[in-house]
Amino acid sequence: MAEALRTDRAEDDSSNAIFTTYLKEPTKIGEALKTLRNQRVGLKLTFQNETTIYTARILDVLGDEFLIEDLQPRSGLKLMGARRRFAFSGRANGLYLHSEGNQVRRIDEDRGVPYFRIPLPSNALFQQRRRSARYEVPLRTDSNPATVNLYRSVETDRDHTTTLEGRMLDISAGGCRLAIPGPIHPPLESGEMLTSASINIPALFDISVQATIRHASYNKLTRKVICGMEFTSMHVTDRRRLEQFIQSLAQNAARD
């Protein structure tokens, strides 16, 4: 971990200690931004010599950059186009991230909607991390369930790609959990990088993602493998569609 500012041992309601530090490793900063993305947190942006506080949404984190969109107020588009430096901060469920001196690398469009490519900061103030909220797939899909196809490269005498199909149990912006008929040979392993995966939620969307297995266990009674996977990357259009679906699930959960 990078140079620490302080460690606060005050306990919160869930008995988690608060830890504050400066992050300097790109991978750590990227992980923190992904956590904010997964929790669907809006960023607050302030530009040099400007009093207006702007907001934006993290679209994705890819390699050495992160993508933001939905910049409000829209006057911020001109500042981004002029490559004005800005600070950003995001906070959710005990997590806080702050960075200064950022500058847009490039402005792209997806179906006419602009988004901004920002290099990962060289350092960022970081405080605590929490997991992203997961949502159960709506019951209305039970008769025609949401499915996930996992494509994995299997090492045999001749390497080949095999396909596993599972039923989705829940989903978040950062990953999903599914049940797959088992047993599976060879077994899914924690850390296994899939060739790719596709997610189909009937009448809603069908997207492709790059993913990594985070856990997998086989239940002999149900003959099911319960596995969790993390989405590591996906196309911008698919990311937007996933975010819209998660937002609808969150709104439905808030009404219940």
FISE-228117 format. One line per 10 residues: their letters; for each residue x, y, z of N, C-alpha, C. Coordinates in steps of 0.02 Angstrom, whole numbers, always signed. Last residue first. Example, Ala and Ser with C-alpha at 12.3 -4.5 7.8 and 13.67 -1.06 7.14 Angstrom:
BEGIN
sa) +642,-112,+354,+684,-53,+357,+645,+2,+394 ~ +660,-284,+390,+615,-225,+390,+660,-165,+390
% end
This chain:
BEGIN
draanqalsq) -1997,-61,-146,-2023,-118,-109,-2020,-106,-33 ~ -1930,+46,-200,-2003,+52,-192,-2032,-4,-150 ~ -1800,+4,-208,-1815,+61,-163,-1890,+67,-151 ~ -1809,-93,-306,-1793,-114,-238,-1810,-59,-188 ~ -1833,-13,-418,-1885,-60,-396,-1873,-82,-325 ~ -1710,+54,-424,-1772,+92,-413,-1828,+47,-389 ~ -1625,-54,-449,-1617,-14,-388,-1679,+25,-372 ~ -1670,-95,-574,-1675,-141,-517,-1670,-103,-451 ~ -1636,+18,-649,-1707,-1,-644,-1717,-49,-585 ~ -1497,+15,-636,-1534,+72,-610,-1607,+54,-601
ifqelrrrdt) -1467,-102,-705,-1454,-99,-633,-1494,-42,-601 ~ -1503,-59,-834,-1539,-114,-804,-1529,-113,-728 ~ -1409,+43,-855,-1480,+59,-857,-1522,+5,-824 ~ -1291,-32,-849,-1303,+19,-800,-1377,+38,-797 ~ -1306,-112,-965,-1304,-143,-899,-1320,-91,-845 ~ -1300,-12,-1063,-1360,-52,-1057,-1363,-86,-989 ~ -1169,+35,-1043,-1227,+80,-1033,-1291,+40,-1024 ~ -1096,-80,-1076,-1091,-51,-1009,-1150,-6,-994 ~ -1126,-91,-1211,-1151,-142,-1165,-1148,-117,-1093 ~ -1059,+23,-1258,-1132,+17,-1268,-1161,-34,-1220
vhmstfemgc) -925,-8,-1224,-959,+50,-1194,-1035,+44,-1200 ~ -892,-181,-1193,-900,-125,-1239,-940,-69,-1205 ~ -800,-228,-1043,-854,-237,-1092,-857,-175,-1136 ~ -710,-312,-912,-716,-261,-964,-775,-279,-1009 ~ -734,-390,-798,-671,-353,-803,-671,-301,-858 ~ -851,-441,-685,-844,-413,-753,-780,-372,-755 ~ -829,-587,-590,-820,-515,-594,-814,-494,-667 ~ -939,-715,-530,-888,-690,-576,-888,-614,-577 ~ -975,-858,-433,-977,-785,-440,-922,-763,-487 ~ -1073,-1006,-433,-1012,-971,-448,-1025,-896,-454
ivkrtlknys) -1123,-1161,-387,-1138,-1090,-377,-1073,-1052,-385 ~ -1169,-1302,-471,-1110,-1262,-453,-1132,-1190,-447 ~ -1279,-1431,-419,-1269,-1365,-449,-1202,-1337,-425 ~ -1339,-1540,-356,-1299,-1550,-416,-1292,-1485,-456 ~ -1397,-1533,-235,-1433,-1501,-290,-1400,-1513,-358 ~ -1303,-1611,-165,-1374,-1624,-159,-1413,-1595,-218 ~ -1175,-1561,-191,-1191,-1629,-214,-1266,-1643,-212 ~ -1127,-1411,-250,-1173,-1439,-201,-1195,-1508,-226 ~ -971,-1332,-273,-1019,-1381,-298,-1060,-1410,-241 ~ -920,-1163,-301,-927,-1220,-256,-982,-1266,-281
ahritaqvsi) -816,-1026,-334,-859,-1078,-362,-861,-1136,-313 ~ -765,-855,-364,-775,-911,-319,-821,-961,-354 ~ -726,-779,-474,-703,-759,-408,-714,-813,-356 ~ -678,-781,-642,-712,-818,-589,-683,-797,-522 ~ -690,-639,-746,-647,-683,-707,-688,-716,-652 ~ -731,-580,-914,-745,-593,-843,-694,-641,-813 ~ -797,-475,-1037,-738,-512,-1015,-746,-521,-939 ~ -961,-492,-1111,-914,-462,-1064,-851,-505,-1060 ~ -1106,-449,-1205,-1045,-489,-1198,-996,-453,-1152 ~ -1287,-454,-1185,-1222,-420,-1188,-1165,-470,-1181
dflapinisa) -1447,-424,-1214,-1400,-479,-1224,-1332,-446,-1233 ~ -1598,-372,-1130,-1536,-363,-1166,-1495,-427,-1169 ~ -1745,-398,-1126,-1712,-338,-1100,-1646,-325,-1135 ~ -1801,-516,-1165,-1839,-455,-1180,-1807,-392,-1154 ~ -1703,-606,-1048,-1754,-605,-1100,-1793,-540,-1104 ~ -1541,-576,-1035,-1601,-567,-994,-1658,-557,-1043 ~ -1388,-649,-1052,-1452,-638,-1086,-1508,-633,-1036 ~ -1219,-628,-1071,-1275,-623,-1023,-1338,-608,-1062 ~ -1069,-715,-1101,-1126,-678,-1127,-1183,-683,-1078 ~ -891,-706,-1091,-955,-727,-1063,-1010,-686,-1094
stlmegselp) -728,-774,-1133,-779,-722,-1135,-841,-749,-1099 ~ -628,-849,-1073,-618,-823,-1141,-666,-765,-1153 ~ -599,-808,-900,-638,-838,-953,-619,-809,-1021 ~ -479,-842,-784,-501,-791,-832,-537,-827,-889 ~ -490,-893,-618,-490,-915,-688,-518,-859,-733 ~ -504,-856,-486,-452,-823,-525,-449,-844,-598 ~ -556,-1013,-432,-551,-942,-416,-492,-912,-454 ~ -610,-1127,-560,-564,-1108,-507,-565,-1033,-495 ~ -718,-1258,-607,-703,-1187,-609,-660,-1169,-549 ~ -650,-1422,-644,-689,-1375,-603,-670,-1303,-616
phipgpialr) -646,-1484,-816,-616,-1474,-750,-655,-1421,-710 ~ -807,-1524,-761,-739,-1549,-769,-705,-1514,-828 ~ -934,-1503,-642,-900,-1475,-701,-829,-1501,-703 ~ -1082,-1601,-591,-1016,-1569,-583,-985,-1546,-648 ~ -1200,-1465,-624,-1134,-1495,-613,-1138,-1569,-605 ~ -1274,-1318,-692,-1278,-1390,-680,-1209,-1421,-673 ~ -1246,-1166,-606,-1231,-1206,-665,-1240,-1280,-649 ~ -1299,-1010,-556,-1302,-1081,-540,-1294,-1120,-605 ~ -1213,-853,-521,-1255,-897,-560,-1250,-969,-536 ~ -1190,-680,-499,-1186,-746,-469,-1233,-791,-507
cggasidlmr) -1089,-545,-567,-1151,-581,-556,-1137,-648,-524 ~ -1022,-374,-568,-1019,-446,-577,-1087,-478,-567 ~ -1036,-237,-555,-969,-265,-559,-965,-339,-571 ~ -1166,-202,-544,-1129,-170,-598,-1060,-201,-607 ~ -1241,-363,-511,-1222,-296,-492,-1186,-264,-551 ~ -1359,-495,-487,-1314,-457,-530,-1300,-390,-498 ~ -1409,-668,-460,-1411,-596,-446,-1357,-562,-486 ~ -1425,-784,-538,-1458,-777,-473,-1463,-704,-452 ~ -1439,-853,-699,-1417,-798,-658,-1459,-793,-595 ~ -1393,-1017,-741,-1449,-972,-728,-1426,-917,-681
gelttthdrd) -1270,-1061,-867,-1298,-1058,-800,-1356,-1010,-795 ~ -1174,-1158,-973,-1232,-1114,-968,-1260,-1118,-897 ~ -1013,-1163,-1043,-1055,-1181,-986,-1113,-1132,-984 ~ -913,-1222,-1175,-965,-1175,-1154,-1004,-1204,-1095 ~ -738,-1227,-1217,-800,-1259,-1198,-849,-1205,-1173 ~ -609,-1228,-1335,-654,-1187,-1295,-718,-1225,-1281 ~ -456,-1322,-1325,-517,-1302,-1357,-559,-1261,-1309 ~ -302,-1404,-1359,-338,-1350,-1324,-401,-1332,-1362 ~ -282,-1569,-1359,-291,-1514,-1406,-333,-1461,-1372 ~ -266,-1629,-1239,-218,-1645,-1291,-220,-1594,-1347
tevsrylnvt) -314,-1480,-1149,-316,-1553,-1158,-260,-1570,-1208 ~ -372,-1346,-1066,-310,-1376,-1088,-317,-1452,-1090 ~ -501,-1241,-1118,-484,-1301,-1080,-421,-1332,-1109 ~ -566,-1085,-1101,-516,-1123,-1137,-493,-1181,-1093 ~ -740,-1047,-1093,-676,-1057,-1061,-630,-1100,-1104 ~ -877,-950,-1081,-834,-981,-1131,-764,-985,-1101 ~ -1035,-957,-1010,-964,-948,-996,-924,-985,-1049 ~ -1187,-877,-1017,-1144,-926,-1050,-1071,-908,-1036 ~ -1324,-854,-917,-1256,-832,-929,-1218,-889,-961 ~ -1497,-800,-918,-1444,-850,-923,-1376,-817,-935
apnsdtrlpv) -1653,-778,-843,-1592,-746,-866,-1536,-798,-865 ~ -1790,-889,-892,-1741,-859,-846,-1683,-824,-881 ~ -1939,-890,-906,-1891,-884,-960,-1829,-851,-931 ~ -1999,-897,-786,-2021,-944,-837,-1975,-944,-897 ~ -1931,-791,-717,-1922,-861,-696,-1944,-911,-750 ~ -1945,-658,-738,-1905,-694,-787,-1899,-768,-771 ~ -2014,-606,-634,-2051,-614,-696,-2011,-651,-750 ~ -1927,-588,-530,-1962,-651,-533,-1997,-661,-600 ~ -1770,-508,-573,-1842,-506,-560,-1877,-573,-571 ~ -1623,-556,-488,-1656,-550,-553,-1731,-553,-542
eyrasrrrqq) -1567,-460,-349,-1594,-522,-376,-1627,-508,-443 ~ -1421,-361,-345,-1493,-363,-351,-1515,-430,-380 ~ -1293,-295,-241,-1315,-345,-289,-1391,-347,-287 ~ -1183,-157,-221,-1248,-187,-207,-1266,-237,-262 ~ -1008,-185,-194,-1063,-156,-231,-1128,-193,-216 ~ -918,-168,-38,-940,-206,-96,-999,-171,-130 ~ -806,-33,+5,-863,-78,+19,-882,-114,-45 ~ -664,+43,+82,-696,+14,+23,-754,-30,+45 ~ -574,+191,+141,-616,+131,+149,-646,+107,+83 ~ -519,+324,+53,-542,+305,+119,-592,+248,+115
flansplpir) -388,+410,-32,-435,+354,-29,-455,+339,+42 ~ -325,+523,-147,-342,+512,-77,-398,+461,-73 ~ -211,+478,-275,-280,+494,-255,-288,+480,-181 ~ -100,+498,-415,-113,+484,-344,-183,+507,-327 ~ -112,+504,-550,-49,+478,-524,-53,+465,-449 ~ -269,+449,-620,-227,+496,-583,-162,+463,-560 ~ -290,+386,-785,-293,+373,-713,-247,+422,-677 ~ -353,+500,-909,-299,+457,-883,-308,+445,-808 ~ -517,+491,-971,-473,+526,-925,-417,+479,-903 ~ -631,+517,-1097,-576,+473,-1076,-526,+512,-1034
fypvgrdedi) -804,+543,-1096,-738,+572,-1090,-688,+521,-1064 ~ -941,+543,-1214,-910,+522,-1152,-836,+541,-1155 ~ -1094,+595,-1296,-1022,+602,-1282,-1002,+568,-1217 ~ -1198,+511,-1406,-1193,+533,-1337,-1119,+537,-1318 ~ -1203,+456,-1532,-1216,+526,-1526,-1211,+554,-1456 ~ -1164,+323,-1511,-1230,+338,-1536,-1251,+410,-1522 ~ -1041,+383,-1418,-1074,+319,-1430,-1146,+334,-1448 ~ -889,+476,-1437,-962,+473,-1438,-985,+401,-1448 ~ -753,+553,-1345,-782,+507,-1394,-858,+510,-1390 ~ -618,+652,-1309,-692,+650,-1306,-716,+605,-1362
rrvqngeshl) -471,+624,-1214,-506,+623,-1277,-581,+622,-1264 ~ -419,+663,-1091,-373,+640,-1143,-407,+644,-1211 ~ -445,+791,-971,-473,+745,-1020,-421,+727,-1073 ~ -359,+790,-818,-369,+823,-882,-394,+773,-933 ~ -331,+829,-643,-350,+784,-697,-366,+824,-761 ~ -298,+890,-521,-253,+897,-578,-269,+851,-637 ~ -344,+774,-387,-339,+840,-419,-293,+837,-480 ~ -460,+664,-308,-399,+674,-348,-402,+743,-381 ~ -533,+552,-191,-524,+621,-214,-458,+627,-251 ~ -653,+445,-123,-595,+451,-168,-593,+522,-193
ylgnargsfa) -724,+342,+2,-713,+410,-23,-650,+410,-65 ~ -847,+235,+71,-790,+243,+26,-785,+316,+3 ~ -964,+234,+145,-901,+233,+180,-839,+240,+137 ~ -1063,+238,+41,-1059,+183,+89,-991,+178,+123 ~ -973,+347,-64,-1031,+302,-58,-1016,+248,-7 ~ -908,+479,-160,-918,+451,-94,-979,+406,-94 ~ -783,+564,-255,-841,+521,-253,-846,+488,-185 ~ -713,+701,-345,-720,+662,-283,-783,+621,-289 ~ -590,+788,-444,-652,+750,-437,-653,+715,-369 ~ -530,+935,-526,-528,+888,-470,-593,+849,-469
frrragmlkl) -458,+979,-685,-512,+976,-637,-496,+927,-581 ~ -403,+1082,-822,-389,+1034,-769,-445,+1037,-716 ~ -471,+1091,-986,-460,+1123,-921,-450,+1070,-867 ~ -486,+1063,-1121,-436,+1026,-1082,-419,+1062,-1017 ~ -591,+1113,-1190,-533,+1157,-1184,-477,+1126,-1143 ~ -684,+1013,-1171,-657,+1023,-1238,-595,+1066,-1238 ~ -716,+1038,-1037,-683,+976,-1055,-649,+982,-1123 ~ -780,+1161,-1054,-720,+1157,-1013,-681,+1094,-1028 ~ -890,+1123,-1131,-842,+1171,-1158,-776,+1168,-1120 ~ -956,+1039,-1042,-931,+1012,-1105,-878,+1058,-1135
gsrpqldeil) -1008,+1115,-939,-944,+1081,-928,-915,+1051,-990 ~ -1132,+1153,-974,-1079,+1201,-987,-1010,+1171,-976 ~ -1220,+1060,-927,-1190,+1047,-992,-1136,+1097,-1011 ~ -1187,+1032,-749,-1224,+1061,-806,-1185,+1052,-872 ~ -1148,+863,-800,-1199,+913,-785,-1170,+967,-740 ~ -1108,+730,-902,-1082,+789,-867,-1136,+842,-861 ~ -1120,+594,-945,-1176,+629,-914,-1151,+688,-872 ~ -965,+505,-906,-1017,+531,-951,-1068,+569,-910 ~ -798,+439,-909,-854,+470,-875,-903,+498,-927 ~ -677,+313,-894,-724,+348,-938,-780,+377,-895
fedglvdlir) -501,+304,-861,-570,+291,-842,-615,+336,-884 ~ -348,+216,-906,-393,+273,-907,-462,+253,-880 ~ -266,+109,-930,-237,+165,-895,-282,+226,-894 ~ -393,-8,-932,-321,+1,-938,-296,+59,-897 ~ -540,+67,-895,-509,+26,-946,-434,+41,-950 ~ -689,+84,-818,-618,+91,-805,-582,+41,-850 ~ -841,+176,-857,-800,+116,-853,-729,+135,-835 ~ -922,+285,-815,-948,+236,-863,-908,+171,-860 ~ -966,+381,-683,-913,+338,-707,-944,+285,-753 ~ -1045,+537,-711,-1052,+467,-692,-994,+427,-722
atyittenqf) -1041,+702,-637,-1032,+655,-694,-1037,+585,-666 ~ -1065,+875,-599,-1073,+804,-583,-1063,+763,-647 ~ -986,+1027,-541,-1016,+985,-593,-1023,+913,-567 ~ -1000,+1180,-468,-985,+1110,-454,-1023,+1067,-504 ~ -930,+1337,-512,-983,+1287,-522,-958,+1217,-504 ~ -820,+1417,-509,-855,+1407,-446,-909,+1353,-452 ~ -658,+1402,-581,-730,+1399,-590,-763,+1385,-523 ~ -521,+1387,-572,-547,+1454,-584,-622,+1455,-599 ~ -527,+1217,-621,-487,+1274,-599,-520,+1339,-619 ~ -680,+1130,-585,-627,+1152,-631,-590,+1212,-602
tlklgvrqnr) -740,+990,-501,-728,+1062,-498,-670,+1080,-542 ~ -861,+862,-490,-803,+890,-525,-800,+965,-514 ~ -915,+716,-412,-919,+789,-411,-854,+816,-441 ~ -987,+568,-481,-929,+607,-461,-946,+681,-458 ~ -1107,+451,-421,-1092,+508,-463,-1030,+544,-435 ~ -1102,+275,-411,-1090,+339,-378,-1076,+393,-429 ~ -1128,+137,-421,-1167,+186,-459,-1164,+255,-428 ~ -1049,+43,-372,-1099,+69,-325,-1141,+125,-356 ~ -965,+28,-479,-1010,-27,-462,-1064,-6,-414 ~ -893,+149,-472,-936,+134,-530,-987,+81,-513
ltklaegikt) -826,+130,-352,-874,+186,-358,-921,+174,-417 ~ -748,+21,-394,-794,+14,-338,-847,+69,-339 ~ -673,+78,-495,-721,+25,-513,-772,+15,-457 ~ -594,+163,-419,-642,+192,-467,-694,+140,-487 ~ -519,+66,-351,-562,+112,-313,-615,+144,-359 ~ -451,+7,-458,-496,-33,-417,-545,+11,-378 ~ -372,+115,-502,-422,+87,-546,-473,+46,-508 ~ -289,+128,-391,-334,+183,-408,-390,+158,-454 ~ -222,+6,-401,-261,+20,-342,-311,+77,-355 ~ -157,+20,-524,-205,-35,-515,-250,-22,-455
peklyttfia) -71,+132,-504,-128,+136,-551,-180,+81,-541 ~ -25,+180,-342,-20,+127,-392,-81,+130,-438 ~ -55,+272,-248,-10,+294,-301,-2,+241,-356 ~ -166,+333,-127,-152,+281,-175,-108,+310,-230 ~ -154,+378,+39,-145,+402,-29,-129,+341,-73 ~ -283,+331,+159,-216,+329,+131,-214,+366,+65 ~ -376,+269,+296,-366,+323,+248,-293,+322,+224 ~ -501,+165,+358,-430,+170,+340,-422,+222,+285 ~ -606,+121,+488,-596,+168,+433,-521,+175,+421 ~ -665,-43,+526,-621,+12,+539,-614,+56,+477
nssddeardt) -828,-100,+552,-774,-95,+503,-731,-35,+520 ~ -947,-124,+622,-883,-143,+651,-827,-145,+601 ~ -1060,-69,+574,-1047,-136,+551,-978,-161,+573 ~ -1059,+60,+626,-1112,+14,+647,-1099,-57,+627 ~ -880,+85,+649,-946,+106,+627,-996,+53,+648 ~ -747,+129,+760,-789,+77,+731,-855,+107,+708 ~ -592,+206,+735,-660,+214,+759,-704,+164,+722 ~ -464,+204,+692,-491,+141,+716,-560,+149,+747 ~ -385,+273,+556,-434,+286,+608,-466,+221,+628 ~ -228,+307,+504,-275,+251,+510,-321,+266,+568
rlaeam) -160,+421,+384,-177,+403,+452,-222,+341,+449 ~ -83,+414,+263,-94,+477,+299,-108,+463,+372 ~ +41,+304,+196,-22,+314,+233,-24,+383,+265 ~ +98,+268,+36,+110,+306,+97,+44,+320,+132 ~ +20,+117,-29,+59,+178,-34,+64,+212,+34 ~ +42,-59,+0,+0,+0,+0,+44,+62,+0
% end
